[in-house]
Amino acid sequence: MTMHDSGHDTPLHFEHAGDGPHVVLIHAGIADSRMWASQWAAWEGRFALTRLDLRGFGRSGRQTGSFSHAADVLAVLDAVGIHRAALVGASFGGRVALELALQAPDRVTALALLDASLDRYEASDERFAFEAAEEAAIDAGDLDGAVALNVRTWVTRDGRDVDPAVAELVATMQRDAFVAQLGVDAELEELDPPIADRLGEIGVPALVMVGEDDMVDFHRIAARLAGELPGAGAVVTIPGAAHLPALERPAETADALVAFLSRDAPR
């Protein structure tokens, strides 16, 4: 399905299927809604699932001017007729989920945060080096190089043994995002004060997960989320996964997610 926001006529692609407690899947910044294919196929009989492509990803467009991903997710909830839902956010999608939980706390019942990012944190040398290399490749018009850099940084990481289909899918999703976003003068609205300073305000149950082989930044963020979100327990680490455990280790990730969502997601 595709909807248009009321202010900018920007198409947002989303899908809704299944029956049961409402669960919304929000993809990572190096991906789009295709990253949830395994969960989508396996969970339709257990949950009422909604997944979307954020603006500038997958099949959703991006308009010029300012916009809010959290507001877009809320608009999709309204379009589907969902009053309250659990949010599953991967990486940047975790940041979007946290923002929505702050902006519309009555609409969010639980948060599952997989290698989630934050709007403010102390980045590692590796993260700074990655961002500089990505910017240089993009400025040089080398999309192939920028895509390959992202796959090396977030998926294969030092030659890890990763299913080639996973690496290929991430490359495809990342390339599509670059093509959709480059040259579009758009600005993401950010909360002020930032999410990172307001974690204690988010009182819903929270599951914090991280891939064992992910960049150190996301281990630090996971520890912070587990320590500052009132409803969070200890960090769950997924062995043999890097930045996208839902893609790399879908069975292990599903075990933790299903147990959490079955307990905390409302109908």
PyRosetta script that sets phi, psi and omega in degrees:
from pyrosetta import init, pose_from_sequence

init()
pose = pose_from_sequence("MTMHDSGHDTPLHFEHAGDGPHVVLIHAGIADSRMWASQWAAWEGRFALTRLDLRGFGRSGRQTGSFSHAADVLAVLDAVGIHRAALVGASFGGRVALELALQAPDRVTALALLDASLDRYEASDERFAFEAAEEAAIDAGDLDGAVALNVRTWVTRDGRDVDPAVAELVATMQRDAFVAQLGVDAELEELDPPIADRLGEIGVPALVMVGEDDMVDFHRIAARLAGELPGAGAVVTIPGAAHLPALERPAETADALVAFLSRDAPR")
pose.set_psi(1, 151.5)
pose.set_omega(1, 176.9)
pose.set_phi(2, -130.7)
pose.set_psi(2, 134.4)
pose.set_omega(2, 176.6)
pose.set_phi(3, -122.8)
pose.set_psi(3, 163.4)
pose.set_omega(3, 176.7)
pose.set_phi(4, -117.9)
pose.set_psi(4, 133.7)
pose.set_omega(4, 177.5)
pose.set_phi(5, -71.7)
pose.set_psi(5, 157.4)
pose.set_omega(5, -171.5)
pose.set_phi(6, -72.1)
pose.set_psi(6, -22.1)
pose.set_omega(6, -173.9)
pose.set_phi(7, -98.7)
pose.set_psi(7, -25.6)
pose.set_omega(7, -169.4)
pose.set_phi(8, -130.0)
pose.set_psi(8, 0.1)
pose.set_omega(8, 179.6)
pose.set_phi(9, 56.0)
pose.set_psi(9, 38.7)
pose.set_omega(9, -179.6)
pose.set_phi(10, -98.7)
pose.set_psi(10, 124.1)
pose.set_omega(10, -177.9)
pose.set_phi(11, -72.7)
pose.set_psi(11, 132.5)
pose.set_omega(11, 175.2)
pose.set_phi(12, -118.1)
pose.set_psi(12, 121.2)
pose.set_omega(12, 179.8)
pose.set_phi(13, -89.6)
pose.set_psi(13, 133.1)
pose.set_omega(13, 174.9)
pose.set_phi(14, -149.1)
pose.set_psi(14, 162.2)
pose.set_omega(14, 177.8)
pose.set_phi(15, -133.6)
pose.set_psi(15, 149.5)
pose.set_omega(15, 178.7)
pose.set_phi(16, -141.4)
pose.set_psi(16, 132.6)
pose.set_omega(16, -178.2)
pose.set_phi(17, -160.2)
pose.set_psi(17, 162.2)
pose.set_omega(17, 174.2)
pose.set_phi(18, 92.2)
pose.set_psi(18, 178.1)
pose.set_omega(18, -177.9)
pose.set_phi(19, -142.6)
pose.set_psi(19, 141.6)
pose.set_omega(19, -179.3)
pose.set_phi(20, 133.7)
pose.set_psi(20, -159.2)
pose.set_omega(20, 177.1)
pose.set_phi(21, -60.0)
pose.set_psi(21, 142.4)
pose.set_omega(21, -178.2)
pose.set_phi(22, -77.3)
pose.set_psi(22, 127.9)
pose.set_omega(22, 178.1)
pose.set_phi(23, -132.5)
pose.set_psi(23, 129.0)
pose.set_omega(23, 179.5)
pose.set_phi(24, -112.1)
pose.set_psi(24, 128.4)
pose.set_omega(24, -177.2)
pose.set_phi(25, -103.7)
pose.set_psi(25, 122.4)
pose.set_omega(25, -176.8)
pose.set_phi(26, -118.9)
pose.set_psi(26, 119.6)
pose.set_omega(26, -168.3)
pose.set_phi(27, -77.4)
pose.set_psi(27, 168.3)
pose.set_omega(27, 177.6)
pose.set_phi(28, -77.1)
pose.set_psi(28, 165.5)
pose.set_omega(28, 179.9)
pose.set_phi(29, -74.1)
pose.set_psi(29, -11.4)
pose.set_omega(29, 174.2)
pose.set_phi(30, -103.6)
pose.set_psi(30, 18.4)
pose.set_omega(30, -173.2)
pose.set_phi(31, -145.0)
pose.set_psi(31, -168.6)
pose.set_omega(31, 169.2)
pose.set_phi(32, -149.7)
pose.set_psi(32, -165.9)
pose.set_omega(32, -172.9)
pose.set_phi(33, -64.7)
pose.set_psi(33, -13.4)
pose.set_omega(33, 176.8)
pose.set_phi(34, -64.9)
pose.set_psi(34, -20.8)
pose.set_omega(34, -179.1)
pose.set_phi(35, -65.4)
pose.set_psi(35, -17.7)
pose.set_omega(35, -177.5)
pose.set_phi(36, -96.0)
pose.set_psi(36, 15.9)
pose.set_omega(36, -174.6)
pose.set_phi(37, -56.6)
pose.set_psi(37, -42.1)
pose.set_omega(37, -178.2)
pose.set_phi(38, -64.4)
pose.set_psi(38, -46.7)
pose.set_omega(38, 179.8)
pose.set_phi(39, -66.3)
pose.set_psi(39, -38.3)
pose.set_omega(39, -179.3)
pose.set_phi(40, -60.1)
pose.set_psi(40, -45.0)
pose.set_omega(40, -178.3)
pose.set_phi(41, -71.2)
pose.set_psi(41, -35.7)
pose.set_omega(41, -172.9)
pose.set_phi(42, -86.9)
pose.set_psi(42, -25.6)
pose.set_omega(42, -169.7)
pose.set_phi(43, -104.1)
pose.set_psi(43, -0.4)
pose.set_omega(43, -174.3)
pose.set_phi(44, -58.5)
pose.set_psi(44, -32.9)
pose.set_omega(44, 179.8)
pose.set_phi(45, -83.3)
pose.set_psi(45, -5.5)
pose.set_omega(45, -176.1)
pose.set_phi(46, -109.3)
pose.set_psi(46, -34.9)
pose.set_omega(46, -176.5)
pose.set_phi(47, -132.2)
pose.set_psi(47, 156.4)
pose.set_omega(47, 166.8)
pose.set_phi(48, -87.2)
pose.set_psi(48, 107.4)
pose.set_omega(48, -170.0)
pose.set_phi(49, -100.3)
pose.set_psi(49, 140.9)
pose.set_omega(49, 171.3)
pose.set_phi(50, -131.8)
pose.set_psi(50, 131.5)
pose.set_omega(50, 173.3)
pose.set_phi(51, -133.4)
pose.set_psi(51, 149.9)
pose.set_omega(51, -178.0)
pose.set_phi(52, -141.1)
pose.set_psi(52, 159.0)
pose.set_omega(52, 168.4)
pose.set_phi(53, -95.8)
pose.set_psi(53, 118.0)
pose.set_omega(53, 175.4)
pose.set_phi(54, -62.6)
pose.set_psi(54, 162.8)
pose.set_omega(54, -178.6)
pose.set_phi(55, -57.6)
pose.set_psi(55, 131.0)
pose.set_omega(55, 179.3)
pose.set_phi(56, 84.4)
pose.set_psi(56, 11.5)
pose.set_omega(56, 179.2)
pose.set_phi(57, -131.5)
pose.set_psi(57, 147.8)
pose.set_omega(57, 174.7)
pose.set_phi(58, 54.3)
pose.set_psi(58, -123.4)
pose.set_omega(58, -176.6)
pose.set_phi(59, -99.9)
pose.set_psi(59, 13.0)
pose.set_omega(59, 177.0)
pose.set_phi(60, -100.6)
pose.set_psi(60, 138.6)
pose.set_omega(60, 179.9)
pose.set_phi(61, -81.6)
pose.set_psi(61, 175.6)
pose.set_omega(61, 174.3)
pose.set_phi(62, -137.4)
pose.set_psi(62, 127.5)
pose.set_omega(62, -179.8)
pose.set_phi(63, -100.4)
pose.set_psi(63, 164.6)
pose.set_omega(63, 175.2)
pose.set_phi(64, -72.5)
pose.set_psi(64, 159.7)
pose.set_omega(64, 179.6)
pose.set_phi(65, 97.8)
pose.set_psi(65, -171.9)
pose.set_omega(65, -176.3)
pose.set_phi(66, -90.3)
pose.set_psi(66, 152.1)
pose.set_omega(66, 179.8)
pose.set_phi(67, -156.9)
pose.set_psi(67, 167.4)
pose.set_omega(67, 180.0)
pose.set_phi(68, -131.2)
pose.set_psi(68, 121.9)
pose.set_omega(68, 176.2)
pose.set_phi(69, -64.6)
pose.set_psi(69, -38.5)
pose.set_omega(69, 180.0)
pose.set_phi(70, -62.1)
pose.set_psi(70, -41.4)
pose.set_omega(70, 177.6)
pose.set_phi(71, -63.7)
pose.set_psi(71, -36.3)
pose.set_omega(71, 178.0)
pose.set_phi(72, -65.4)
pose.set_psi(72, -42.6)
pose.set_omega(72, 177.7)
pose.set_phi(73, -61.7)
pose.set_psi(73, -41.5)
pose.set_omega(73, 178.4)
pose.set_phi(74, -62.7)
pose.set_psi(74, -38.8)
pose.set_omega(74, 177.9)
pose.set_phi(75, -64.1)
pose.set_psi(75, -37.2)
pose.set_omega(75, 177.0)
pose.set_phi(76, -66.5)
pose.set_psi(76, -41.3)
pose.set_omega(76, 176.4)
pose.set_phi(77, -57.8)
pose.set_psi(77, -43.9)
pose.set_omega(77, 179.0)
pose.set_phi(78, -63.4)
pose.set_psi(78, -41.5)
pose.set_omega(78, -178.4)
pose.set_phi(79, -63.7)
pose.set_psi(79, -36.4)
pose.set_omega(79, -179.9)
pose.set_phi(80, -81.2)
pose.set_psi(80, -20.4)
pose.set_omega(80, -177.3)
pose.set_phi(81, 88.6)
pose.set_psi(81, 29.9)
pose.set_omega(81, -179.9)
pose.set_phi(82, -98.1)
pose.set_psi(82, 120.1)
pose.set_omega(82, 178.4)
pose.set_phi(83, -83.9)
pose.set_psi(83, -44.0)
pose.set_omega(83, -177.3)
pose.set_phi(84, -137.7)
pose.set_psi(84, 141.6)
pose.set_omega(84, -177.9)
pose.set_phi(85, -153.1)
pose.set_psi(85, 157.3)
pose.set_omega(85, 167.9)
pose.set_phi(86, -85.5)
pose.set_psi(86, 141.2)
pose.set_omega(86, -179.0)
pose.set_phi(87, -111.0)
pose.set_psi(87, 130.5)
pose.set_omega(87, 173.6)
pose.set_phi(88, -111.6)
pose.set_psi(88, 113.5)
pose.set_omega(88, -176.2)
pose.set_phi(89, -121.4)
pose.set_psi(89, 130.4)
pose.set_omega(89, 177.9)
pose.set_phi(90, -104.0)
pose.set_psi(90, 127.8)
pose.set_omega(90, 175.3)
pose.set_phi(91, 53.1)
pose.set_psi(91, -117.0)
pose.set_omega(91, 178.7)
pose.set_phi(92, -59.2)
pose.set_psi(92, -33.0)
pose.set_omega(92, 176.0)
pose.set_phi(93, -62.1)
pose.set_psi(93, -29.4)
pose.set_omega(93, 174.3)
pose.set_phi(94, -66.7)
pose.set_psi(94, -39.2)
pose.set_omega(94, 175.6)
pose.set_phi(95, -62.9)
pose.set_psi(95, -41.9)
pose.set_omega(95, 177.4)
pose.set_phi(96, -61.8)
pose.set_psi(96, -42.3)
pose.set_omega(96, 179.5)
pose.set_phi(97, -62.6)
pose.set_psi(97, -42.1)
pose.set_omega(97, 177.8)
pose.set_phi(98, -63.0)
pose.set_psi(98, -41.9)
pose.set_omega(98, 179.3)
pose.set_phi(99, -63.1)
pose.set_psi(99, -42.7)
pose.set_omega(99, 179.5)
pose.set_phi(100, -64.7)
pose.set_psi(100, -37.5)
pose.set_omega(100, 178.6)
pose.set_phi(101, -64.5)
pose.set_psi(101, -29.3)
pose.set_omega(101, 176.4)
pose.set_phi(102, -79.3)
pose.set_psi(102, -39.8)
pose.set_omega(102, -174.7)
pose.set_phi(103, -80.0)
pose.set_psi(103, -32.3)
pose.set_omega(103, -178.2)
pose.set_phi(104, -138.1)
pose.set_psi(104, 66.7)
pose.set_omega(104, -173.8)
pose.set_phi(105, -60.6)
pose.set_psi(105, -25.7)
pose.set_omega(105, 179.7)
pose.set_phi(106, -74.0)
pose.set_psi(106, -10.6)
pose.set_omega(106, -178.1)
pose.set_phi(107, -98.6)
pose.set_psi(107, -10.3)
pose.set_omega(107, -174.1)
pose.set_phi(108, -116.7)
pose.set_psi(108, 126.1)
pose.set_omega(108, -177.7)
pose.set_phi(109, -105.2)
pose.set_psi(109, -21.6)
pose.set_omega(109, -179.5)
pose.set_phi(110, -162.9)
pose.set_psi(110, 156.2)
pose.set_omega(110, 179.5)
pose.set_phi(111, -129.0)
pose.set_psi(111, 127.5)
pose.set_omega(111, 169.3)
pose.set_phi(112, -113.3)
pose.set_psi(112, 116.4)
pose.set_omega(112, -169.9)
pose.set_phi(113, -115.6)
pose.set_psi(113, 111.1)
pose.set_omega(113, -176.0)
pose.set_phi(114, -105.1)
pose.set_psi(114, 108.7)
pose.set_omega(114, -179.2)
pose.set_phi(115, 50.4)
pose.set_psi(115, 46.8)
pose.set_omega(115, -173.7)
pose.set_phi(116, -69.1)
pose.set_psi(116, 151.0)
pose.set_omega(116, 174.7)
pose.set_phi(117, -102.4)
pose.set_psi(117, 169.7)
pose.set_omega(117, 176.1)
pose.set_phi(118, -131.3)
pose.set_psi(118, 159.7)
pose.set_omega(118, -179.8)
pose.set_phi(119, -79.3)
pose.set_psi(119, -16.9)
pose.set_omega(119, 176.4)
pose.set_phi(120, -140.7)
pose.set_psi(120, 124.9)
pose.set_omega(120, 172.1)
pose.set_phi(121, -167.6)
pose.set_psi(121, 164.5)
pose.set_omega(121, -179.4)
pose.set_phi(122, -86.0)
pose.set_psi(122, 108.9)
pose.set_omega(122, -175.2)
pose.set_phi(123, -76.5)
pose.set_psi(123, 150.0)
pose.set_omega(123, 178.1)
pose.set_phi(124, -80.4)
pose.set_psi(124, 167.6)
pose.set_omega(124, 175.0)
pose.set_phi(125, -60.1)
pose.set_psi(125, -37.6)
pose.set_omega(125, 179.3)
pose.set_phi(126, -62.2)
pose.set_psi(126, -41.8)
pose.set_omega(126, -179.6)
pose.set_phi(127, -65.9)
pose.set_psi(127, -42.7)
pose.set_omega(127, 177.7)
pose.set_phi(128, -61.6)
pose.set_psi(128, -42.9)
pose.set_omega(128, -178.9)
pose.set_phi(129, -65.5)
pose.set_psi(129, -40.1)
pose.set_omega(129, 177.6)
pose.set_phi(130, -61.3)
pose.set_psi(130, -48.1)
pose.set_omega(130, -177.0)
pose.set_phi(131, -63.6)
pose.set_psi(131, -38.5)
pose.set_omega(131, 178.2)
pose.set_phi(132, -66.1)
pose.set_psi(132, -42.4)
pose.set_omega(132, -179.7)
pose.set_phi(133, -67.4)
pose.set_psi(133, -39.2)
pose.set_omega(133, 178.4)
pose.set_phi(134, -64.9)
pose.set_psi(134, -44.3)
pose.set_omega(134, 179.3)
pose.set_phi(135, -62.0)
pose.set_psi(135, -40.6)
pose.set_omega(135, 179.9)
pose.set_phi(136, -64.2)
pose.set_psi(136, -42.0)
pose.set_omega(136, 179.6)
pose.set_phi(137, -64.4)
pose.set_psi(137, -44.1)
pose.set_omega(137, -179.4)
pose.set_phi(138, -65.7)
pose.set_psi(138, -43.2)
pose.set_omega(138, 179.3)
pose.set_phi(139, -61.4)
pose.set_psi(139, -30.8)
pose.set_omega(139, 179.5)
pose.set_phi(140, -84.5)
pose.set_psi(140, 0.1)
pose.set_omega(140, -178.6)
pose.set_phi(141, 74.2)
pose.set_psi(141, 19.5)
pose.set_omega(141, -176.8)
pose.set_phi(142, -97.8)
pose.set_psi(142, 76.8)
pose.set_omega(142, 179.9)
pose.set_phi(143, -65.8)
pose.set_psi(143, -35.9)
pose.set_omega(143, 177.7)
pose.set_phi(144, -58.9)
pose.set_psi(144, -43.4)
pose.set_omega(144, 179.2)
pose.set_phi(145, -66.1)
pose.set_psi(145, -39.9)
pose.set_omega(145, 179.4)
pose.set_phi(146, -66.0)
pose.set_psi(146, -40.4)
pose.set_omega(146, 178.1)
pose.set_phi(147, -64.8)
pose.set_psi(147, -46.9)
pose.set_omega(147, -179.6)
pose.set_phi(148, -61.2)
pose.set_psi(148, -39.3)
pose.set_omega(148, 177.9)
pose.set_phi(149, -60.5)
pose.set_psi(149, -44.2)
pose.set_omega(149, 179.8)
pose.set_phi(150, -64.1)
pose.set_psi(150, -41.3)
pose.set_omega(150, 178.9)
pose.set_phi(151, -64.0)
pose.set_psi(151, -43.2)
pose.set_omega(151, 178.9)
pose.set_phi(152, -63.6)
pose.set_psi(152, -40.3)
pose.set_omega(152, -174.7)
pose.set_phi(153, -73.8)
pose.set_psi(153, -41.2)
pose.set_omega(153, -170.3)
pose.set_phi(154, -104.5)
pose.set_psi(154, -18.2)
pose.set_omega(154, -174.7)
pose.set_phi(155, -118.3)
pose.set_psi(155, -66.6)
pose.set_omega(155, -173.0)
pose.set_phi(156, -76.6)
pose.set_psi(156, -35.3)
pose.set_omega(156, 173.2)
pose.set_phi(157, 37.9)
pose.set_psi(157, 95.9)
pose.set_omega(157, 176.6)
pose.set_phi(158, 59.9)
pose.set_psi(158, 37.3)
pose.set_omega(158, 174.1)
pose.set_phi(159, 73.7)
pose.set_psi(159, 27.1)
pose.set_omega(159, 176.6)
pose.set_phi(160, -57.8)
pose.set_psi(160, 152.1)
pose.set_omega(160, 179.2)
pose.set_phi(161, -82.4)
pose.set_psi(161, 97.9)
pose.set_omega(161, -175.9)
pose.set_phi(162, -119.2)
pose.set_psi(162, 140.8)
pose.set_omega(162, 175.6)
pose.set_phi(163, -53.0)
pose.set_psi(163, 122.5)
pose.set_omega(163, -179.4)
pose.set_phi(164, -56.3)
pose.set_psi(164, -30.0)
pose.set_omega(164, 179.4)
pose.set_phi(165, -65.8)
pose.set_psi(165, -34.1)
pose.set_omega(165, 177.2)
pose.set_phi(166, -66.8)
pose.set_psi(166, -48.2)
pose.set_omega(166, 179.3)
pose.set_phi(167, -60.9)
pose.set_psi(167, -40.3)
pose.set_omega(167, -179.9)
pose.set_phi(168, -66.0)
pose.set_psi(168, -41.2)
pose.set_omega(168, 179.2)
pose.set_phi(169, -64.5)
pose.set_psi(169, -44.4)
pose.set_omega(169, 178.7)
pose.set_phi(170, -61.7)
pose.set_psi(170, -42.5)
pose.set_omega(170, 177.8)
pose.set_phi(171, -59.4)
pose.set_psi(171, -43.1)
pose.set_omega(171, 179.8)
pose.set_phi(172, -64.1)
pose.set_psi(172, -46.2)
pose.set_omega(172, -179.0)
pose.set_phi(173, -65.1)
pose.set_psi(173, -41.6)
pose.set_omega(173, -179.8)
pose.set_phi(174, -65.9)
pose.set_psi(174, -42.7)
pose.set_omega(174, 178.0)
pose.set_phi(175, -60.5)
pose.set_psi(175, -45.1)
pose.set_omega(175, 179.5)
pose.set_phi(176, -58.3)
pose.set_psi(176, -39.1)
pose.set_omega(176, 179.8)
pose.set_phi(177, -67.8)
pose.set_psi(177, -43.6)
pose.set_omega(177, 177.2)
pose.set_phi(178, -57.8)
pose.set_psi(178, -46.9)
pose.set_omega(178, -177.8)
pose.set_phi(179, -61.9)
pose.set_psi(179, -39.8)
pose.set_omega(179, -177.7)
pose.set_phi(180, -72.3)
pose.set_psi(180, -31.2)
pose.set_omega(180, -170.5)
pose.set_phi(181, -97.5)
pose.set_psi(181, -31.4)
pose.set_omega(181, -175.0)
pose.set_phi(182, -64.7)
pose.set_psi(182, 133.4)
pose.set_omega(182, 178.4)
pose.set_phi(183, 84.2)
pose.set_psi(183, -1.1)
pose.set_omega(183, 178.6)
pose.set_phi(184, -99.4)
pose.set_psi(184, 121.0)
pose.set_omega(184, -176.8)
pose.set_phi(185, -83.3)
pose.set_psi(185, 81.5)
pose.set_omega(185, -178.4)
pose.set_phi(186, -123.2)
pose.set_psi(186, 147.7)
pose.set_omega(186, -177.7)
pose.set_phi(187, -128.3)
pose.set_psi(187, 125.1)
pose.set_omega(187, 179.0)
pose.set_phi(188, -79.0)
pose.set_psi(188, 124.8)
pose.set_omega(188, 176.0)
pose.set_phi(189, -71.1)
pose.set_psi(189, 137.7)
pose.set_omega(189, 179.0)
pose.set_phi(190, -121.4)
pose.set_psi(190, 150.0)
pose.set_omega(190, 179.7)
pose.set_phi(191, -72.9)
pose.set_psi(191, 145.8)
pose.set_omega(191, 175.4)
pose.set_phi(192, -138.4)
pose.set_psi(192, 111.2)
pose.set_omega(192, 3.9)
pose.set_phi(193, -63.9)
pose.set_psi(193, 156.5)
pose.set_omega(193, -176.4)
pose.set_phi(194, -69.6)
pose.set_psi(194, 161.9)
pose.set_omega(194, 177.9)
pose.set_phi(195, -54.5)
pose.set_psi(195, -42.2)
pose.set_omega(195, -174.9)
pose.set_phi(196, -59.1)
pose.set_psi(196, -24.9)
pose.set_omega(196, 179.5)
pose.set_phi(197, -92.4)
pose.set_psi(197, 0.1)
pose.set_omega(197, -172.4)
pose.set_phi(198, -127.6)
pose.set_psi(198, 17.7)
pose.set_omega(198, -176.5)
pose.set_phi(199, -60.0)
pose.set_psi(199, -32.4)
pose.set_omega(199, -179.8)
pose.set_phi(200, -65.9)
pose.set_psi(200, -14.0)
pose.set_omega(200, 179.0)
pose.set_phi(201, -82.6)
pose.set_psi(201, -12.8)
pose.set_omega(201, -174.8)
pose.set_phi(202, -93.7)
pose.set_psi(202, 105.2)
pose.set_omega(202, -171.0)
pose.set_phi(203, -99.0)
pose.set_psi(203, 0.2)
pose.set_omega(203, -176.2)
pose.set_phi(204, -74.7)
pose.set_psi(204, 159.3)
pose.set_omega(204, 174.3)
pose.set_phi(205, -57.2)
pose.set_psi(205, 141.2)
pose.set_omega(205, -176.7)
pose.set_phi(206, -138.4)
pose.set_psi(206, 136.0)
pose.set_omega(206, 173.2)
pose.set_phi(207, -110.5)
pose.set_psi(207, 123.3)
pose.set_omega(207, -179.1)
pose.set_phi(208, -111.1)
pose.set_psi(208, 122.4)
pose.set_omega(208, -177.6)
pose.set_phi(209, -127.0)
pose.set_psi(209, 153.5)
pose.set_omega(209, 177.0)
pose.set_phi(210, -151.9)
pose.set_psi(210, 143.2)
pose.set_omega(210, 175.8)
pose.set_phi(211, -74.6)
pose.set_psi(211, 135.4)
pose.set_omega(211, -176.5)
pose.set_phi(212, -54.4)
pose.set_psi(212, -37.6)
pose.set_omega(212, -173.8)
pose.set_phi(213, -97.6)
pose.set_psi(213, 12.2)
pose.set_omega(213, -178.5)
pose.set_phi(214, -72.5)
pose.set_psi(214, 165.3)
pose.set_omega(214, 175.9)
pose.set_phi(215, -54.7)
pose.set_psi(215, 147.6)
pose.set_omega(215, -175.8)
pose.set_phi(216, -59.1)
pose.set_psi(216, -30.6)
pose.set_omega(216, -179.9)
pose.set_phi(217, -53.7)
pose.set_psi(217, -40.9)
pose.set_omega(217, -173.9)
pose.set_phi(218, -79.9)
pose.set_psi(218, -22.7)
pose.set_omega(218, 169.9)
pose.set_phi(219, -69.7)
pose.set_psi(219, -40.6)
pose.set_omega(219, 178.0)
pose.set_phi(220, -65.8)
pose.set_psi(220, -42.5)
pose.set_omega(220, 178.4)
pose.set_phi(221, -64.4)
pose.set_psi(221, -42.4)
pose.set_omega(221, 178.7)
pose.set_phi(222, -58.9)
pose.set_psi(222, -43.5)
pose.set_omega(222, 178.8)
pose.set_phi(223, -62.5)
pose.set_psi(223, -39.1)
pose.set_omega(223, 178.8)
pose.set_phi(224, -67.0)
pose.set_psi(224, -43.8)
pose.set_omega(224, 178.6)
pose.set_phi(225, -60.9)
pose.set_psi(225, -44.6)
pose.set_omega(225, -179.6)
pose.set_phi(226, -64.1)
pose.set_psi(226, -31.7)
pose.set_omega(226, -178.6)
pose.set_phi(227, -82.6)
pose.set_psi(227, -27.3)
pose.set_omega(227, -172.3)
pose.set_phi(228, -109.0)
pose.set_psi(228, -22.3)
pose.set_omega(228, 175.9)
pose.set_phi(229, -77.5)
pose.set_psi(229, 120.0)
pose.set_omega(229, -175.5)
pose.set_phi(230, -58.4)
pose.set_psi(230, -29.7)
pose.set_omega(230, -176.0)
pose.set_phi(231, -95.6)
pose.set_psi(231, 9.1)
pose.set_omega(231, -175.5)
pose.set_phi(232, -93.9)
pose.set_psi(232, 147.6)
pose.set_omega(232, 170.5)
pose.set_phi(233, -99.4)
pose.set_psi(233, -159.2)
pose.set_omega(233, 179.4)
pose.set_phi(234, -68.0)
pose.set_psi(234, 153.2)
pose.set_omega(234, 178.1)
pose.set_phi(235, -63.2)
pose.set_psi(235, 135.5)
pose.set_omega(235, 173.8)
pose.set_phi(236, -99.6)
pose.set_psi(236, 118.6)
pose.set_omega(236, -179.2)
pose.set_phi(237, -101.0)
pose.set_psi(237, 129.4)
pose.set_omega(237, -179.5)
pose.set_phi(238, -96.9)
pose.set_psi(238, 111.1)
pose.set_omega(238, -179.9)
pose.set_phi(239, -64.7)
pose.set_psi(239, 146.8)
pose.set_omega(239, 175.0)
pose.set_phi(240, 72.7)
pose.set_psi(240, 13.4)
pose.set_omega(240, 179.0)
pose.set_phi(241, -122.2)
pose.set_psi(241, 152.3)
pose.set_omega(241, 174.0)
pose.set_phi(242, -105.8)
pose.set_psi(242, -117.6)
pose.set_omega(242, -170.9)
pose.set_phi(243, -81.8)
pose.set_psi(243, -18.4)
pose.set_omega(243, -175.9)
pose.set_phi(244, -126.8)
pose.set_psi(244, 72.1)
pose.set_omega(244, -178.8)
pose.set_phi(245, -59.6)
pose.set_psi(245, -30.3)
pose.set_omega(245, 179.9)
pose.set_phi(246, -63.3)
pose.set_psi(246, -26.9)
pose.set_omega(246, 176.9)
pose.set_phi(247, -91.6)
pose.set_psi(247, -43.4)
pose.set_omega(247, -174.6)
pose.set_phi(248, -77.7)
pose.set_psi(248, -40.4)
pose.set_omega(248, -177.4)
pose.set_phi(249, -130.8)
pose.set_psi(249, 65.7)
pose.set_omega(249, -173.4)
pose.set_phi(250, -61.9)
pose.set_psi(250, -36.9)
pose.set_omega(250, -177.3)
pose.set_phi(251, -67.9)
pose.set_psi(251, -48.3)
pose.set_omega(251, -179.5)
pose.set_phi(252, -64.6)
pose.set_psi(252, -40.4)
pose.set_omega(252, 178.4)
pose.set_phi(253, -65.0)
pose.set_psi(253, -41.9)
pose.set_omega(253, -179.4)
pose.set_phi(254, -63.0)
pose.set_psi(254, -38.5)
pose.set_omega(254, -179.9)
pose.set_phi(255, -56.5)
pose.set_psi(255, -47.1)
pose.set_omega(255, -179.5)
pose.set_phi(256, -69.9)
pose.set_psi(256, -42.5)
pose.set_omega(256, -178.2)
pose.set_phi(257, -65.9)
pose.set_psi(257, -46.4)
pose.set_omega(257, -176.9)
pose.set_phi(258, -63.4)
pose.set_psi(258, -41.9)
pose.set_omega(258, 178.2)
pose.set_phi(259, -60.3)
pose.set_psi(259, -42.8)
pose.set_omega(259, -180.0)
pose.set_phi(260, -69.6)
pose.set_psi(260, -48.7)
pose.set_omega(260, -175.9)
pose.set_phi(261, -68.2)
pose.set_psi(261, -35.0)
pose.set_omega(261, 179.7)
pose.set_phi(262, -65.2)
pose.set_psi(262, -29.5)
pose.set_omega(262, -179.8)
pose.set_phi(263, -83.3)
pose.set_psi(263, -36.2)
pose.set_omega(263, -166.8)
pose.set_phi(264, -113.8)
pose.set_psi(264, -13.0)
pose.set_omega(264, -179.2)
pose.set_phi(265, -85.5)
pose.set_psi(265, 133.6)
pose.set_omega(265, -178.3)
pose.set_phi(266, -85.0)
pose.set_psi(266, 163.1)
pose.set_omega(266, 170.0)
pose.set_phi(267, -87.3)
pose.dump_pdb("model.pdb")
